Amino acid sequence: MHYKLLSEEDLKAMDALKTYHGGAKEIMRTMHQMRDYAVRKKVLAEKGYGAMIERAEQLVKQFAKVRDFERSANIVYNERFGVATSQVSGFQGAKATFRCMQRMAESAQTDIPVYVPAEMISVMALTDDYVYNGDLLATLTMAENIMQVSKFCNTNLIGIPQPEKRFQELEKVTGKKFPRVSIDRDTSKLRLVNQGTFFGNFGGIEVSNDNHLIYLDGITRCAKATGGNFYLNPSWSTIIAICYYGRDLTDLHIKVSMLLSTQNLMQFRMLLNIMKEYLRDDGTSPIYEVNIGNAVSPENFIRCSQELKESGIKGVSLAAHIFINPDLGAADYNWFDNAIQVLESGTNMTFKYESDGTSREMDTMEAYFISKEELDQKSDIIGDVMYYKCLRSTRDAREFMKRGIRVKFGSSSL
């Protein structure tokens, strides 16, 4: 027996939310406008980030180039192998990202110059302050426009405090009620009974009732304000919701977190069924990337890729962690040899770094949830952590390349 994943009432509420934001065409128009480099620079100059962006423009000119290594190491690619896409997590705001750029520029004269990964991830709460004060926009500008990464993923957590007026407005628009608690006279947050983190919803915790609408509203507002077009999606209900909501938001992309544990074929097929239910007309899904869970074997990663191909769903990449934060799993976790097995089988994969495999201060999930004030104080430490992850990514990428495996990097390193 087949049950619809979304009711007519669910669809009506999501349609109303999209209309409230101006409709799909207007959301896309605004997002595209805010991705324009000249527009971003003008806004950032007004918000006090002009000098940082100018300095970042100079730093990137010092970055090492992959082609120099290809020539010096006589790299020859085997076209039967899969393609590896480099990805690094932990880009926690503008100051830390700028510090990482400084270290990358300095590395150009060392034995292992650091290359820009193709994709970057940030687990920063999308507070109103972060989204609208220029910090996120500066981070995106350095990553997307200056370092030229192909994807920069932001994370929306539903328990982020928001203006009480926004909750009231969303209740009027959607016809839904959002149980919440007051933070102060003007600010409220969703009531999280079983919160797994300070902001809830890691691995789907507390995306209860109609809270998926708060997630959709958050990424829509962020996309319109900053041009950010790639978001982490850590719950099954929000995955279902975005697959419908994002069908006509053709340049909005979602990454499925490994915290959903899509690390066996049964769970992966569940996800394929959800995606298939609400495909876009061109056969793609809003789901751009699936992070296969840390416990997966290389054989099952390859099978996931085969079944994805057989599904007919287009444009989805599969990712695996190479190293993870010790508070996310086993301290001796290292998936590098497995990645070689996957890639040499002819399977494409995104290779991701939550850690560089070394115990460092702030190389834990703690860095994702510290206060704004503490983040400001520790931005150099966190920027160094990001640099060492990029260094490890570069080391492993060079080993892939020596084996004839083609690697994708950020365009500024090409």
Number of C-alpha atoms within 10 A of each C-alpha: 2 4 6 7 12 12 10 8 12 16 14 13 20 21 17 18 22 22 14 14 14 13 15 17 12 15 22 22 12 16 23 17 17 20 22 13 14 12 11 21 19 12 18 21 16 10 15 14 19 17 11 16 21 13 13 22 15 12 19 20 13 18 25 24 17 21 12 11 15 15 10 8 12 11 17 14 16 15 12 13 20 20 21 25 22 26 29 26 21 26 28 25 25 25 22 25 25 24 21 25 27 20 20 26 21 16 19 16 13 9 7 15 21 29 28 32 32 26 24 25 23 20 21 20 21 21 16 15 12 16 19 16 15 23 20 24 28 29 22 29 25 23 28 23 21 20 26 22 23 16 21 23 22 27 21 25 26 27 24 18 20 19 16 18 12 12 20 13 12 20 16 12 17 20 13 17 14 19 14 15 14 15 13 9 8 10 15 21 20 22 16 21 10 10 16 14 13 12 20 21 23 20 17 19 19 22 26 14 12 17 20 22 25 22 20 20 19 21 22 22 19 24 23 21 20 24 25 28 24 23 25 23 30 24 20 18 19 21 23 18 21 25 21 23 21 22 19 16 21 16 13 24 21 24 25 24 20 20 18 20 17 23 20 17 15 11 12 18 16 13 18 16 11 18 22 17 14 21 19 20 9 10 12 19 28 27 26 18 20 23 23 25 19 22 16 17 17 19 12 15 24 20 15 21 18 12 16 18 13 9 14 12 18 16 13 17 17 22 25 25 24 25 26 25 21 18 11 13 12 12 14 11 17 16 20 16 10 17 24 19 15 23 22 20 15 16 21 23 23 24 26 25 25 22 26 23 20 17 13 15 13 19 26 18 15 10 19 17 16 14 10 12 9 11 19 15 12 18 23 17 18 27 26 24 26 30 27 23 28 27 22 22 26 22 15 16 23 21 13 21 20 16 16 19 25 22 23 21 23 23 19 23 22 14
